Amino acid sequence: MSSTAMSTAALTITVLMIVTWVISLVLKNASIVDVAWGIGFVAVAWMVAARVDGNVDRQDAKIAAANTKRVASKAADKAGALAKKAGKHDMVKDAAAGAAIGAVVGIPLPVVGPVAGATIGAIAGVVKNMKSSGNRQGKAPAKKSRS
């Protein structure tokens, strides 16, 4: 294997793992590394093929598009499951409500705008949740027992 291929592979996997690490910190979920390793093998193969071969022909592009679609679909399914799980959390509900109110309030304000208003509203919702007497630690709601 040439030095170009080795350096391309090393750079590709390094960038992918750093991005995965940052995402895992944001999500507070280290299990996403399992998915990233699979994506890493595909990414390294694509990048080395493109760099060493020197050109990407139509067939390579079709294969890459099909693989990207498959991987993106799996990632979207996993993200949807995480979002559904997070949506049951009281803090997320308060943040979403605050963001919606902040966005509406921020629309007529030219300096603030809806994006900044939503951000400020979401922060206010999280603070409200953290200060509420029943949810000091921002815990998920307790599961109801069936008796």
One Martini backbone bead per residue (centre of mass of N, CA, C, O) as a GRO file, in nm:
protein
  147
    1MET     BB    1   0.098   0.035   0.022
    2SER     BB    2   0.083   0.352  -0.003
    3SER     BB    3   0.135   0.654   0.145
    4THR     BB    4  -0.126   0.782   0.044
    5ALA     BB    5  -0.318   0.566   0.152
    6MET     BB    6  -0.233   0.576   0.450
    7SER     BB    7  -0.287   0.878   0.501
    8THR     BB    8  -0.582   0.873   0.418
    9ALA     BB    9  -0.679   0.665   0.624
   10ALA     BB   10  -0.584   0.811   0.880
   11LEU     BB   11  -0.738   1.077   0.837
   12THR     BB   12  -1.022   0.966   0.812
   13ILE     BB   13  -1.042   0.818   1.092
   14THR     BB   14  -0.971   1.061   1.266
   15VAL     BB   15  -1.203   1.245   1.188
   16LEU     BB   16  -1.435   1.051   1.253
   17MET     BB   17  -1.363   1.008   1.560
   18ILE     BB   18  -1.381   1.303   1.647
   19VAL     BB   19  -1.672   1.349   1.563
   20THR     BB   20  -1.789   1.120   1.734
   21TRP     BB   21  -1.696   1.224   2.007
   22VAL     BB   22  -1.851   1.492   2.002
   23ILE     BB   23  -2.130   1.366   1.971
   24SER     BB   24  -2.116   1.194   2.234
   25LEU     BB   25  -2.104   1.440   2.422
   26VAL     BB   26  -2.373   1.565   2.343
   27LEU     BB   27  -2.546   1.287   2.387
   28LYS     BB   28  -2.434   1.101   2.610
   29ASN     BB   29  -2.328   0.857   2.388
   30ALA     BB   30  -2.093   0.601   2.330
   31SER     BB   31  -2.242   0.387   2.132
   32ILE     BB   32  -2.186   0.528   1.847
   33VAL     BB   33  -1.912   0.388   1.779
   34ASP     BB   34  -2.025   0.134   1.646
   35VAL     BB   35  -2.125   0.280   1.390
   36ALA     BB   36  -1.858   0.430   1.312
   37TRP     BB   37  -1.686   0.189   1.229
   38GLY     BB   38  -1.847   0.110   0.982
   39ILE     BB   39  -1.820   0.385   0.844
   40GLY     BB   40  -1.508   0.386   0.841
   41PHE     BB   41  -1.457   0.162   0.637
   42VAL     BB   42  -1.606   0.302   0.407
   43ALA     BB   43  -1.456   0.573   0.407
   44VAL     BB   44  -1.175   0.460   0.351
   45ALA     BB   45  -1.238   0.321   0.086
   46TRP     BB   46  -1.329   0.575  -0.066
   47MET     BB   47  -1.080   0.757  -0.023
   48VAL     BB   48  -0.865   0.569  -0.139
   49ALA     BB   49  -0.992   0.528  -0.416
   50ALA     BB   50  -0.989   0.831  -0.493
   51ARG     BB   51  -0.678   0.892  -0.447
   52VAL     BB   52  -0.531   0.655  -0.596
   53ASP     BB   53  -0.692   0.646  -0.863
   54GLY     BB   54  -0.798   0.971  -0.916
   55ASN     BB   55  -1.095   0.863  -0.989
   56VAL     BB   56  -1.451   0.910  -1.033
   57ASP     BB   57  -1.684   0.726  -1.150
   58ARG     BB   58  -2.005   0.647  -1.210
   59GLN     BB   59  -2.004   0.379  -1.051
   60ASP     BB   60  -1.886   0.491  -0.788
   61ALA     BB   61  -2.115   0.695  -0.741
   62LYS     BB   62  -2.346   0.488  -0.718
   63ILE     BB   63  -2.232   0.330  -0.480
   64ALA     BB   64  -2.206   0.568  -0.287
   65ALA     BB   65  -2.505   0.649  -0.290
   66ALA     BB   66  -2.619   0.382  -0.183
   67ASN     BB   67  -2.455   0.373   0.081
   68THR     BB   68  -2.544   0.646   0.190
   69LYS     BB   69  -2.844   0.583   0.205
   70ARG     BB   70  -2.822   0.345   0.402
   71VAL     BB   71  -2.671   0.490   0.633
   72ALA     BB   72  -2.869   0.729   0.668
   73SER     BB   73  -3.112   0.557   0.743
   74LYS     BB   74  -2.995   0.436   1.000
   75ALA     BB   75  -2.931   0.706   1.140
   76ALA     BB   76  -3.223   0.813   1.138
   77ASP     BB   77  -3.345   0.587   1.307
   78LYS     BB   78  -3.167   0.636   1.557
   79ALA     BB   79  -3.242   0.935   1.597
   80GLY     BB   80  -3.546   0.885   1.631
   81ALA     BB   81  -3.524   0.710   1.885
   82LEU     BB   82  -3.382   0.923   2.058
   83ALA     BB   83  -3.600   1.144   2.030
   84LYS     BB   84  -3.831   0.981   2.153
   85LYS     BB   85  -3.695   0.942   2.426
   86ALA     BB   86  -3.644   1.249   2.486
   87GLY     BB   87  -3.952   1.345   2.463
   88LYS     BB   88  -4.022   1.219   2.763
   89HIS     BB   89  -3.873   1.446   2.885
   90ASP     BB   90  -3.928   1.721   3.075
   91MET     BB   91  -3.694   1.903   2.979
   92VAL     BB   92  -3.761   1.889   2.677
   93LYS     BB   93  -4.043   2.006   2.695
   94ASP     BB   94  -3.959   2.280   2.819
   95ALA     BB   95  -3.761   2.360   2.594
   96ALA     BB   96  -3.966   2.352   2.359
   97ALA     BB   97  -4.161   2.558   2.472
   98GLY     BB   98  -3.956   2.788   2.500
   99ALA     BB   99  -3.871   2.795   2.201
  100ALA     BB  100  -4.144   2.863   2.081
  101ILE     BB  101  -4.190   3.126   2.234
  102GLY     BB  102  -3.922   3.265   2.155
  103ALA     BB  103  -3.970   3.265   1.849
  104VAL     BB  104  -4.230   3.435   1.848
  105VAL     BB  105  -4.109   3.679   1.999
  106GLY     BB  106  -3.854   3.719   1.791
  107ILE     BB  107  -3.977   3.799   1.515
  108PRO     BB  108  -4.031   4.124   1.560
  109LEU     BB  109  -3.726   4.125   1.645
  110PRO     BB  110  -3.450   4.227   1.473
  111VAL     BB  111  -3.214   4.147   1.671
  112VAL     BB  112  -3.309   3.864   1.754
  113GLY     BB  113  -3.506   3.664   1.650
  114PRO     BB  114  -3.598   3.329   1.624
  115VAL     BB  115  -3.334   3.184   1.699
  116ALA     BB  116  -3.259   3.338   1.956
  117GLY     BB  117  -3.535   3.303   2.091
  118ALA     BB  118  -3.524   2.992   2.104
  119THR     BB  119  -3.269   2.971   2.270
  120ILE     BB  120  -3.362   3.133   2.514
  121GLY     BB  121  -3.617   2.964   2.568
  122ALA     BB  122  -3.475   2.693   2.617
  123ILE     BB  123  -3.309   2.785   2.856
  124ALA     BB  124  -3.550   2.868   3.030
  125GLY     BB  125  -3.677   2.582   3.038
  126VAL     BB  126  -3.441   2.441   3.180
  127VAL     BB  127  -3.431   2.620   3.429
  128LYS     BB  128  -3.716   2.564   3.521
  129ASN     BB  129  -3.676   2.262   3.556
  130MET     BB  130  -3.437   2.277   3.763
  131LYS     BB  131  -3.618   2.453   3.979
  132SER     BB  132  -3.803   2.248   4.022
  133SER     BB  133  -3.897   2.050   4.285
  134GLY     BB  134  -3.933   1.760   4.118
  135ASN     BB  135  -3.648   1.839   3.922
  136ARG     BB  136  -3.336   1.895   4.012
  137GLN     BB  137  -3.172   1.678   3.805
  138GLY     BB  138  -3.322   1.616   3.533
  139LYS     BB  139  -3.507   1.380   3.536
  140ALA     BB  140  -3.671   1.129   3.445
  141PRO     BB  141  -3.956   0.998   3.444
  142ALA     BB  142  -4.133   0.787   3.608
  143LYS     BB  143  -4.244   0.480   3.595
  144LYS     BB  144  -4.532   0.321   3.560
  145SER     BB  145  -4.709   0.111   3.752
  146ARG     BB  146  -4.868  -0.204   3.736
  147SER     BB  147  -5.157  -0.286   3.968
   0.00000   0.00000   0.00000
